[in-house]
Amino acid sequence: MKREEYISDEAVVKRANAAVRLEIEKKKALDIPIAVFDRKTQTIYQVDSDGSRVEVGKRLRKGRYSERVAEKG
């Protein structure tokens, strides 16, 4: 493929966001719980279609993978 045939990064991000948004709407319509990560509290929640939130767990590791690997090596 030639470089001109690729889609732009902005288009890829836009499509990915639209896919996530559609999947969340689908799960809400089917009454399937959604897993949500809160970045501030580092907590994982299960959100039901009625809006109730249940804490499922906490983040296990801190830092990026590349930073953790560099510390070990």
The 8 nearest C-alpha neighbors of each residue, nearest first, counted from 0:
[[1, 4, 2, 5, 3, 6, 7, 8],
 [0, 2, 3, 4, 5, 6, 7, 8],
 [1, 3, 4, 5, 0, 6, 7, 8],
 [2, 4, 1, 5, 6, 0, 7, 8],
 [5, 3, 2, 1, 0, 6, 7, 8],
 [6, 4, 3, 2, 7, 1, 0, 8],
 [5, 7, 10, 4, 8, 11, 3, 9],
 [6, 8, 10, 9, 11, 5, 12, 4],
 [7, 9, 11, 10, 12, 6, 13, 5],
 [8, 10, 12, 7, 11, 13, 6, 14],
 [11, 9, 13, 7, 8, 12, 14, 6],
 [10, 12, 8, 14, 13, 9, 15, 7],
 [13, 11, 15, 9, 14, 10, 16, 8],
 [12, 14, 10, 16, 11, 15, 9, 17],
 [15, 13, 17, 11, 12, 16, 10, 18],
 [16, 14, 18, 12, 17, 13, 11, 19],
 [15, 17, 19, 13, 18, 14, 20, 12],
 [16, 18, 20, 14, 15, 19, 21, 13],
 [19, 17, 15, 21, 16, 20, 14, 22],
 [20, 18, 22, 16, 21, 17, 23, 15],
 [19, 21, 17, 23, 18, 22, 16, 24],
 [22, 20, 24, 18, 19, 23, 25, 17],
 [21, 23, 25, 19, 24, 20, 26, 18],
 [24, 22, 26, 20, 25, 21, 27, 19],
 [25, 23, 27, 21, 22, 26, 28, 20],
 [26, 24, 22, 28, 23, 27, 21, 29],
 [25, 27, 31, 29, 23, 28, 24, 30],
 [26, 28, 48, 30, 24, 25, 29, 31],
 [27, 29, 25, 26, 30, 24, 48, 31],
 [28, 30, 26, 27, 31, 25, 48, 24],
 [31, 29, 27, 48, 28, 26, 32, 47],
 [30, 32, 26, 29, 27, 33, 47, 48],
 [33, 31, 47, 46, 45, 30, 48, 34],
 [32, 34, 46, 45, 35, 47, 31, 26],
 [33, 35, 45, 44, 46, 32, 43, 36],
 [36, 34, 44, 43, 45, 33, 37, 46],
 [35, 37, 43, 42, 38, 44, 34, 41],
 [38, 36, 42, 41, 39, 40, 43, 35],
 [37, 39, 41, 40, 36, 42, 43, 35],
 [40, 38, 37, 41, 42, 36, 43, 58],
 [39, 41, 42, 38, 37, 57, 36, 43],
 [42, 40, 38, 37, 58, 39, 57, 36],
 [43, 41, 57, 40, 37, 36, 56, 58],
 [44, 42, 36, 56, 55, 35, 57, 54],
 [45, 43, 54, 35, 55, 53, 34, 52],
 [44, 46, 34, 53, 33, 52, 32, 35],
 [47, 45, 52, 33, 32, 51, 50, 44],
 [46, 48, 32, 50, 49, 51, 33, 45],
 [47, 49, 27, 50, 30, 32, 46, 31],
 [48, 50, 47, 51, 46, 30, 27, 52],
 [51, 49, 47, 48, 46, 52, 27, 32],
 [50, 52, 47, 46, 49, 53, 48, 45],
 [53, 51, 46, 45, 44, 50, 54, 47],
 [52, 54, 45, 44, 55, 46, 51, 47],
 [55, 53, 44, 56, 43, 45, 52, 42],
 [54, 56, 44, 43, 53, 45, 57, 42],
 [57, 55, 43, 54, 42, 58, 44, 59],
 [58, 56, 42, 43, 41, 59, 55, 54],
 [57, 59, 41, 60, 42, 56, 43, 61],
 [60, 58, 57, 61, 56, 41, 42, 62],
 [61, 59, 58, 62, 63, 67, 64, 57],
 [62, 60, 63, 59, 58, 67, 64, 41],
 [63, 61, 66, 64, 67, 60, 65, 68],
 [62, 64, 66, 65, 67, 61, 60, 68],
 [63, 65, 67, 66, 68, 62, 69, 61],
 [64, 66, 68, 63, 67, 69, 62, 70],
 [65, 67, 69, 63, 64, 68, 70, 62],
 [68, 66, 64, 70, 69, 65, 63, 71],
 [67, 69, 65, 71, 70, 66, 64, 72],
 [68, 70, 66, 72, 67, 71, 65, 64],
 [69, 71, 67, 68, 72, 66, 65, 64],
 [72, 70, 68, 69, 67, 66, 65, 64],
 [71, 69, 70, 68, 67, 66, 65, 64]]
